[in-house]
Amino acid sequence: MPYPPEIVQPARDELTLAGFTPLLTAEAVEAELAKEGSLLVVVNSVCGCAAGSARPGAVRAVSSPGPRPQRLAAVFAGEDVEAVNRVRRQLAGFPPSSPSIALFVDGDPVFLMERRHIEGLPPEDVATALSRAFAAHC
C-alpha cells in the first residue's frame, strides 16, 4: 500500500530541489547505471532517519565544495518498487536498507551507507562520510 502523497511528495521534493533526479522505474535505474562516471543514489524513505539525517546529509554533501558525483538520483522505498529493487540488485551482497545512500562508479558500487550507518547520526556526519567517499572515488 503506497504512502499518502502528502507525506511522500515533500520527501521527494527535498532531494529533487537539490538536483537529484527521481528514478521511478527499473528502466530509468538501468539507464543511469549504464552511464560512465559517478552516480550517487539515495534510497529515500518516510522514516525519521531519512528525514533527520539521510536526506539533509546527502544534500549538504553535494552542496559542499570539493569533489562530488557527476550525477545524482533518488528512488523511493515503498513507492518506486521496481526502481528500488533494481538498485538493490546492483548492491548484491548487502541486505535491503532504507534509507541508504550508494555511490556507483561506472555502474559498480564503491560506497554504501546503510540505515544502520545513518540512524542516530546528525546530518553533518552523514555529509562528512559522503564527502570522504566523493574525495576517494569522484
HUJO-V404041 format. One record per backbone hydrogen bond with DSSP energy under -1.0 kcal/mol. NH is the residue of the N-H (numbers start at 1). CO is the residue of the C=O. E is the energy in kcal/mol with one decimal. If there is no record, write none. Layout:
# HUJO-V404041
NH,CO,E  NH,CO,E
This chain:
# HUJO-V404041
7,4,-1.9  8,4,-1.9  9,5,-2.6  12,8,-2.4  13,9,-3.2  14,10,-1.9  16,12,-2.5  17,13,-3.0  19,16,-1.8  20,15,-2.4  21,72,-2.4  23,74,-3.1  29,25,-1.8  30,26,-2.7  31,27,-2.4  32,28,-1.9  33,29,-2.8  34,30,-1.7  35,32,-1.0  39,104,-2.6  40,71,-2.4  41,102,-3.1  42,73,-2.1  43,100,-3.1  44,42,-1.1  44,75,-3.2  51,47,-1.9  52,48,-3.1  53,49,-1.5  54,49,-2.6  55,50,-2.6  57,53,-2.3  58,54,-2.7  59,55,-2.6  60,56,-2.3  61,57,-2.4  62,58,-2.2  63,59,-1.1  71,38,-1.5  73,40,-2.7  74,21,-2.2  75,42,-2.3  77,44,-2.5  79,76,-1.8  80,76,-2.7  81,79,-1.3  84,80,-3.0  85,81,-2.6  86,82,-1.9  87,83,-2.1  88,84,-2.7  89,85,-2.0  90,86,-1.4  92,89,-1.1  94,91,-2.0  100,43,-1.2  101,113,-2.1  102,41,-2.9  103,111,-2.7  104,39,-3.1  105,108,-2.7  106,37,-2.8  108,105,-1.9  110,103,-3.1  111,103,-1.3  113,101,-2.7  117,114,-1.7  118,114,-1.2  119,115,-3.0  121,118,-2.3  125,122,-1.1  126,122,-1.5  127,123,-2.8  128,124,-2.2  129,125,-2.2  130,126,-2.4  131,127,-2.9  132,128,-2.1  133,129,-1.8  134,130,-2.7  135,131,-2.4  136,132,-1.8  137,133,-2.0  138,134,-3.0
